[in-house]
Amino acid sequence: MERLKITVIGGSASTNITLAGHEDAWPSLLQSQKPDSISLKHISKGGLTLTRALDILADQNESDLIIFHFGTSVGWPISLVRMNKRFGIDFETEHGFHQPLAKRA
């Protein structure tokens, strides 16, 4: 039987971030459920955007299934977007809408 080649390309949402330290991310759980029939490659980059994911995809070998997994970024109110320079947020970049998980210490 041929193994199904799966590639997961994702941001921090595809890892065990925010889970208890001993809990596995879903790609690891998938691999453990079908270890003989699945060949899984998991590529994770924190803050990954669609643009950067496509660059990663271009460098990959053949896969039977490719899964992109991104977290949800919180949208900004239009009034804040107009004042972006004052807040030091550049909404014109691909990371403009990304939010940190917590305040920096």
Summary of the structure (lengths in Angstrom):
residues: 105
radius of gyration: 17.2
end to end distance: 51.6
largest distance: 59.4
contacts: 226
relative contact order: 0.22
helix: 28%
strand: 18%
